[in-house]
């Protein structure tokens, strides 16, 4: 959700404005898409653990159910990762 915050509106009226946002699920990744999850996003169709289509449907459904209803424009922010989530990335 985004909104215009008018700090000190009592003194400045609408002269001072800040566009700010609130995130649905903090600023971490969306549910079931954790980086070190055992149910990783697998795109290799030759593997038994292939789940790309299922994960993509899950992802699109999340966007449509949780993100888009709170949006009025054509863009949205989708945070992806908690503190120190990628500190050992190689």
WORAMO-V166006 format. One line per field, one symbol per residue. ss: DSSP state (a for helix, b for strand, c for the rest). psi: psi as a letter, one per 30 degrees, with the letter a starting at -180 (. if undefined). A space follows every 10 residues. Layout:
# WORAMO-V166006
ss = ???
psi = ???
This chain:
# WORAMO-V166006
ss = cbbbbcccaa aacccccbbb bccccccccc cccccccccc cccccccccc caaaaaaaaa aaaaaaaaaa cccccccccc cccccccccc
psi = kklkkikhfe efbgejkkkl lkkehbgall kghkegkfil jkfjffkfgk geeeeeeeee eeeeeeeefg kfafllkjli klkgegfgk.
